[in-house]
Amino acid sequence: MNIGKIRKVEIWITSPTTSEDGWSKVKSFLFLRITNSEGVEGWGEAFVLPYRERGVAELILSLASTLNEFESLNPYLFSEKVIEICDNHYGLDFSAASSAIEMSLWDIIGKINEKSLSSLLSDCSKDVIQVYVNTWSDRMPNDSELTHRINYLISEGYKSIKIYPLQNRSPKEGHECIEKIEQNSIQNIDLMLDLAVPKNPNHSLELLEFIKKNNTNIYWIEEPYDGCDITNLANYKAKSDFPIVTGEKQCGVAHFKEVLSRKSADILNPDIAGVGSIVQLIEIADLSDEVGVKVSPHCWDSMAIAASAMMHFCASIKNSEKAEIYPDYIAASKNYCDPGFNIVNGESKLKKLPGLGVSINQNYLSTKSFYYNELQLN
């Protein structure tokens, strides 16, 4: 599983834009391409938050400068090296940087061995992955607009949909919104609630009481508290009849071990491009499977590189839950990327091409980026 010497590291940060239908903003994405001495290219992506993109880019360049210290470079050795470098003092931006590099190494290995990432990770990987669609909108849609959006997504074939009932709503109004959706949807769906860590922590409990009292059919409740607030998450889970999801802003295996030991979640959702590495995510999935917890990777990233890695990961593990899709980001990503999967009738079908299976239009990407940098290695 040797990648050989790395000769070039390139980073693009795309310009933010608005979705074609105006539903939401499309944030900046950070893409990475690593080229080895044989000319084999590997693509990766880092989870980035607004105002931090260039900081993550600098972290990537610093970490990449160590790549040729390895005699036999592969994702496992790199993941070990990253743990040494950070001295177990993880931060999301650092872990996002290491995730991007490690993802690109997997892409190179797959191309060298002519195997898809899912085939590298498992001898019995799936070809079809269940997905859910995220309805996040910066416009803060009212109940009618949200219901209309959901019915549109249902007409597009999606069967599992996530909403934000406390976005610009009180707990009572959030519950009323849920009821309207259930009453006015054109068919039954798996409805997920993302509470997005409300500023008033009592709102999570208040909404829970509303939906328990009225026997609302909810697939899961996500982020009733911050992922680091393990005690409150455990207490909330004990009171809930619905699966609890956490982990999108956390990184490193140690945090998730604590969540599992405290029985604070039913489903973990570390970000595929922010957790630190796919190697660490595999360990998290194995530990979760031992105690009956599922893994549904978060993917507030492009629907190009990171989403392709997410699909391959979900296809390779036993305890995968639905994978996350942003339809607005799919449309934006198609301008410069042919991803490693197709969405058909609300399911993701892997193409099983080597590595991540992505094809990038570099010329288009370069004209639409607001940042580009490269590192040449001897």
C-alpha positions in Angstrom: 0.0 0.0 0.0 2.9 2.3 -0.7 2.0 5.6 -2.5 5.6 6.5 -3.4 7.1 10.0 -3.1 4.8 13.0 -3.2 5.8 15.7 -5.7 3.1 18.3 -5.6 0.3 19.5 -3.3 -2.4 21.9 -4.6 -5.3 23.6 -2.9 -8.3 25.4 -4.2 -11.0 27.2 -2.2 -14.1 27.9 -4.2 -16.1 31.1 -4.1 -19.3 31.1 -2.1 -22.5 31.4 -4.2 -26.2 31.0 -4.0 -28.1 27.9 -5.1 -29.7 27.9 -8.5 -33.2 28.1 -7.0 -32.2 30.6 -4.3 -33.1 28.3 -1.5 -29.7 28.6 0.3 -26.2 29.8 0.2 -23.5 27.5 -1.1 -20.5 27.9 1.2 -16.8 27.8 0.1 -15.3 24.4 -0.3 -11.6 23.5 0.1 -10.3 20.9 -2.4 -6.8 19.3 -2.3 -4.9 17.5 -5.0 -1.8 15.5 -4.3 0.4 14.2 -7.1 3.0 11.4 -6.6 6.2 10.9 -8.5 4.5 8.6 -11.0 1.9 11.3 -11.8 -1.0 9.6 -10.0 -3.3 12.2 -8.6 -5.4 12.0 -5.4 -8.2 14.3 -4.5 -9.3 15.3 -0.9 -11.5 17.8 0.8 -11.4 19.5 4.1 -14.4 20.5 6.2 -14.3 24.3 6.5 -16.3 26.9 8.3 -16.7 30.5 7.2 -13.6 32.7 7.8 -11.4 29.7 8.5 -10.8 28.4 5.0 -7.3 29.9 4.5 -6.3 28.9 8.0 -7.1 25.2 7.1 -5.2 25.7 3.9 -2.1 26.7 5.8 -2.4 23.8 8.1 -2.6 21.5 5.1 0.5 22.9 3.5 2.4 22.6 6.9 1.3 18.9 7.3 2.0 18.2 3.6 5.6 19.3 4.1 6.1 16.2 6.2 4.8 13.7 3.6 8.2 12.8 2.1 9.6 11.9 5.6 8.0 8.5 5.1 9.8 5.7 3.4 6.5 4.0 2.7 3.7 6.4 2.8 0.1 5.2 3.3 -3.0 6.5 5.1 -2.4 4.4 8.3 1.1 5.7 8.8 0.0 9.3 8.0 -2.9 9.0 10.6 -0.4 7.8 13.2 2.0 10.7 12.3 -0.8 13.3 12.7 -1.6 12.0 16.2 2.0 12.5 17.1 2.2 16.0 15.6 -0.9 17.3 17.4 0.2 15.5 20.6 -3.5 14.4 21.0 -4.6 18.0 21.3 -7.2 17.9 18.6 -9.0 20.8 17.0 -11.5 20.7 14.2 -9.5 22.8 11.8 -6.4 20.7 12.3 -8.4 17.5 11.9 -10.0 18.9 8.8 -6.6 19.5 7.3 -5.4 16.0 8.1 -8.7 14.5 6.8 -8.2 16.2 3.4 -4.6 14.8 3.0 -5.5 11.3 4.2 -8.6 11.2 1.9 -6.3 12.1 -1.1 -3.9 9.3 -0.1 -6.7 6.8 -0.2 -7.7 8.1 -3.7 -4.1 7.5 -4.9 -4.0 4.0 -3.5 -7.3 3.1 -5.2 -6.0 4.3 -8.5 -2.7 2.5 -8.2 -4.5 -0.7 -7.3 -7.5 -0.1 -9.6 -9.9 -0.5 -6.7 -12.6 1.7 -5.4 -12.2 3.1 -1.9 -15.1 0.9 -0.6 -13.3 -2.2 -2.0 -10.1 -1.2 -0.3 -12.0 -0.8 3.0 -14.1 -4.0 2.8 -14.3 -7.3 0.9 -18.1 -7.2 1.0 -19.0 -3.5 0.4 -22.4 -2.5 -0.7 -23.3 -0.8 -4.1 -26.3 1.1 -2.8 -26.4 3.5 0.1 -29.5 4.9 1.7 -29.4 8.7 2.0 -31.3 11.6 3.6 -31.7 15.1 2.3 -31.0 18.2 4.3 -33.4 21.2 4.0 -31.2 23.8 5.6 -31.8 27.3 4.3 -30.4 30.7 5.3 -33.7 32.3 4.4 -35.3 30.8 7.5 -38.4 29.5 5.6 -41.9 29.6 7.2 -44.0 26.5 7.6 -45.6 26.8 4.3 -42.4 27.3 2.4 -40.7 24.4 4.2 -43.7 22.1 3.5 -43.5 23.1 -0.2 -39.8 22.4 -0.3 -40.3 18.9 1.3 -43.0 18.0 -1.2 -40.6 19.0 -4.0 -37.9 16.8 -2.6 -40.3 13.9 -2.2 -41.2 14.4 -5.9 -37.5 14.1 -6.7 -37.5 10.7 -5.1 -36.1 11.4 -1.5 -37.8 9.4 1.2 -35.8 10.7 4.2 -35.7 14.4 5.0 -34.1 16.5 7.8 -35.6 19.8 9.0 -34.7 22.5 11.5 -37.8 23.0 13.6 -36.3 25.5 16.1 -34.8 27.7 13.4 -36.6 31.0 14.1 -39.3 29.2 16.0 -40.2 28.5 19.7 -40.6 24.9 20.8 -44.4 25.2 20.5 -44.0 26.7 17.0 -41.5 24.0 16.1 -43.9 21.3 17.0 -46.7 23.0 15.1 -44.4 23.1 12.1 -43.7 19.3 12.4 -47.5 18.7 12.6 -48.1 20.7 9.4 -45.4 18.8 7.6 -46.9 15.5 8.6 -50.4 16.6 7.6 -49.5 18.2 4.3 -46.7 16.0 2.9 -47.7 14.2 -0.2 -46.5 10.9 1.3 -45.0 9.5 4.5 -41.3 10.2 5.0 -38.6 9.5 7.5 -38.5 12.9 9.2 -35.3 13.9 11.0 -35.0 16.9 13.4 -31.8 18.9 13.7 -32.1 21.2 16.7 -28.7 22.7 15.9 -27.8 23.3 19.6 -30.4 25.9 20.5 -29.1 29.0 22.3 -31.7 28.3 25.1 -30.9 24.7 26.1 -34.4 24.3 27.6 -35.9 24.5 24.2 -34.6 21.0 23.3 -36.4 19.5 26.3 -39.6 21.5 25.7 -39.8 20.4 22.0 -39.2 16.8 23.2 -42.1 17.0 25.5 -44.4 18.3 22.7 -43.5 15.5 20.3 -43.6 12.8 23.0 -47.1 13.9 24.1 -48.5 14.0 20.6 -46.9 10.7 19.4 -45.1 12.4 16.6 -43.3 10.0 14.3 -39.7 11.2 14.3 -36.8 9.2 12.8 -34.1 11.0 14.9 -33.2 14.1 16.9 -29.8 15.7 16.2 -27.8 18.0 18.3 -30.2 18.8 21.2 -27.0 19.9 22.9 -23.4 20.6 21.8 -21.5 17.4 21.1 -19.0 18.2 23.9 -21.9 18.4 26.4 -21.8 14.6 27.0 -23.7 14.7 30.3 -26.7 16.6 29.0 -26.7 14.5 25.9 -26.9 11.3 28.1 -29.7 12.8 30.2 -31.6 13.8 27.1 -31.2 10.4 25.5 -32.5 8.8 28.7 -35.7 10.9 28.4 -36.2 10.4 24.7 -38.1 7.8 22.8 -36.3 8.8 19.6 -32.7 8.1 18.5 -30.2 10.8 19.4 -27.5 11.9 17.0 -24.3 13.8 17.8 -20.7 14.3 16.7 -20.6 16.6 13.6 -18.3 19.2 15.2 -16.1 16.7 17.1 -12.9 15.0 16.1 -10.5 12.3 17.3 -11.3 8.8 18.6 -11.1 9.6 22.3 -14.1 12.0 22.2 -16.3 9.3 20.6 -15.1 6.7 23.0 -16.4 8.9 25.8 -19.8 9.4 24.1 -20.2 5.7 23.7 -19.1 4.9 27.2 -21.6 7.4 28.6 -24.4 6.1 26.4 -25.0 9.6 25.1 -26.1 8.8 21.5 -27.8 6.2 19.3 -26.1 7.4 16.1 -22.7 9.2 15.7 -22.3 11.6 12.8 -18.6 12.7 12.6 -17.9 14.8 9.5 -16.2 12.7 6.8 -13.8 15.6 6.0 -13.3 16.8 9.6 -13.0 13.9 12.0 -9.2 13.5 11.4 -9.0 10.6 8.9 -11.0 7.8 7.4 -8.7 5.5 9.5 -10.0 7.1 12.7 -13.6 7.0 11.4 -13.2 3.2 10.8 -12.1 2.8 14.4 -15.1 4.9 15.6 -17.4 2.8 13.5 -16.0 -0.5 14.9 -16.3 0.8 18.5 -19.8 1.9 17.8 -20.8 -1.4 16.3 -19.6 -3.2 19.5 -22.3 -1.4 21.5 -25.1 -1.3 18.9 -24.6 2.4 17.9 -24.8 3.4 14.2 -22.7 5.8 12.2 -24.1 8.4 9.8 -21.3 10.7 8.6 -22.0 14.4 8.6 -21.2 16.0 5.2 -21.6 19.8 5.2 -19.1 19.7 2.4 -19.3 19.7 -1.4 -21.3 16.9 -2.9 -18.2 16.2 -4.9 -15.1 14.8 -3.2 -16.1 14.6 0.5 -19.5 13.1 -0.4 -17.9 10.5 -2.6 -15.6 9.5 0.3 -18.7 9.4 2.6 -20.6 7.1 0.2 -17.6 4.7 0.0 -17.2 4.7 3.7 -20.9 4.0 4.3 -20.8 1.2 1.8 -17.9 -0.5 3.7 -19.1 -0.6 7.3 -21.7 -2.9 8.9 -23.4 -0.2 11.1 -24.0 2.6 8.6 -27.0 4.8 8.8 -28.3 7.1 6.1 -25.7 9.3 4.4 -26.3 13.1 4.2 -27.1 14.9 1.0 -27.5 18.6 0.2 -29.4 18.9 -3.1 -28.3 22.5 -3.6 -24.7 21.5 -3.3 -25.1 18.6 -5.8 -26.2 21.2 -8.4 -23.3 23.5 -7.6 -20.7 20.6 -7.5 -21.8 19.3 -10.9 -20.3 22.4 -12.5 -16.8 21.1 -11.9 -17.1 17.5 -10.7 -18.5 14.2 -11.8 -18.8 12.5 -8.3 -18.2 8.8 -7.6 -21.9 8.1 -7.2 -25.4 8.8 -8.6 -28.5 9.6 -6.7 -31.4 7.6 -8.1 -34.9 7.5 -6.4 -33.5 8.7 -3.1 -30.6 6.2 -3.0 -26.9 6.6 -3.8 -25.4 4.1 -6.2 -21.7 3.9 -6.3 -19.9 3.8 -9.6 -17.1 1.6 -8.2 -14.4 3.5 -10.1 -10.8 3.4 -8.7 -10.2 5.5 -5.6 -13.0 8.0 -4.8 -14.2 7.7 -8.4 -14.4 11.5 -8.9 -13.5 13.4 -12.0 -12.7 17.1 -11.6 -12.8 19.8 -14.2 -9.7 21.6 -13.0 -9.9 24.4 -15.6 -13.5 25.3 -14.4 -12.5 25.0 -10.8 -9.5 27.3 -11.2 -11.6 30.0 -12.8 -14.2 29.9 -10.0 -11.8 29.7 -7.1 -10.8 32.7 -5.0 -7.7 31.0 -3.6 -5.1 28.7 -5.1 -1.8 27.6 -3.6 0.7 24.8 -4.2 3.6 23.1 -2.6 6.4 21.5 -4.5 8.2 18.6 -2.7 11.6 17.2 -3.6 
